[in-house]
Amino acid sequence: MTEHIFTELGYFTESECTAIKDCLQGYSYMHFNVSWSRYAANYTLIVRTEYETTEDELRDFFLHCTLSKLLKLRQEAAR
């Protein structure tokens, strides 16, 4: 299992983490497993995959998929 903890993105709210999970849980051939840790009401996003990859590749591909999903949602909302 490969895991990346997104400390570089700062803290999220629980509702933001839930929304990210709703959009990207099980997404792509990497089948993302999205979770988070909580410390003093600050939530840090965690992404795992069973796919054989490096942590850097997981991080980069997850961010790519996140931005791609955001663009797709924006295009759908504009229709």
C-alpha positions as CSV (number, residue, x, y, z in Angstrom):
1,M,0.0,0.0,0.0
2,T,1.2,3.5,-0.8
3,E,0.1,6.5,1.2
4,H,0.5,10.2,1.0
5,I,-0.4,12.6,3.8
6,F,-1.1,16.0,2.2
7,T,0.4,18.3,4.9
8,E,1.6,20.6,2.1
9,L,-2.1,21.5,1.4
10,G,-2.7,22.7,4.9
11,Y,-5.8,22.0,6.9
12,F,-9.3,21.2,5.7
13,T,-12.6,21.2,7.4
14,E,-14.4,17.9,7.9
15,S,-17.0,18.8,5.3
16,E,-14.3,19.6,2.8
17,C,-12.7,16.2,3.4
18,T,-16.0,14.5,3.1
19,A,-16.7,16.3,-0.3
20,I,-13.2,15.3,-1.6
21,K,-13.9,11.7,-0.5
22,D,-17.3,11.7,-2.2
23,C,-15.7,12.8,-5.5
24,L,-12.6,10.8,-5.5
25,Q,-13.0,7.6,-3.4
26,G,-12.2,4.6,-5.6
27,Y,-11.5,6.9,-8.6
28,S,-9.2,6.0,-11.4
29,Y,-7.1,2.8,-11.9
30,M,-5.4,3.6,-8.6
31,H,-8.7,3.3,-6.7
32,F,-8.0,6.1,-4.3
33,N,-8.8,5.5,-0.7
34,V,-9.4,9.0,0.8
35,S,-9.4,9.6,4.5
36,W,-8.2,12.2,7.0
37,S,-6.7,12.7,10.4
38,R,-8.0,15.1,12.9
39,Y,-5.9,17.2,15.3
40,A,-7.5,20.0,17.3
41,A,-10.3,20.4,14.7
42,N,-7.8,20.6,11.9
43,Y,-8.1,17.9,9.3
44,T,-5.2,16.6,7.1
45,L,-6.1,14.8,3.9
46,I,-4.7,11.2,3.5
47,V,-4.8,9.3,0.2
48,R,-3.9,5.6,-0.1
49,T,-3.8,3.1,-2.9
50,E,-3.1,-0.6,-3.3
51,Y,-1.8,0.1,-6.8
52,E,2.0,-0.4,-7.0
53,T,3.4,3.2,-7.2
54,T,5.6,5.6,-5.4
55,E,4.4,8.2,-3.0
56,D,5.4,11.0,-5.3
57,E,3.5,9.4,-8.2
58,L,0.4,8.9,-6.0
59,R,0.6,12.6,-4.9
60,D,1.0,13.9,-8.4
61,F,-1.7,11.7,-9.9
62,F,-4.2,12.5,-7.1
63,L,-3.7,16.2,-7.6
64,H,-4.1,15.8,-11.4
65,C,-7.4,13.9,-10.9
66,T,-8.6,16.4,-8.4
67,L,-8.0,19.3,-10.8
68,S,-9.5,17.4,-13.7
69,K,-12.7,16.6,-11.6
70,L,-12.9,20.3,-10.7
71,L,-12.8,21.3,-14.3
72,K,-15.4,18.7,-15.3
73,L,-17.7,19.9,-12.5
74,R,-17.3,23.5,-13.6
75,Q,-18.1,22.6,-17.2
76,E,-21.2,20.7,-16.2
77,A,-22.4,23.6,-14.0
78,A,-22.0,26.0,-16.9
79,R,-24.4,24.0,-19.1
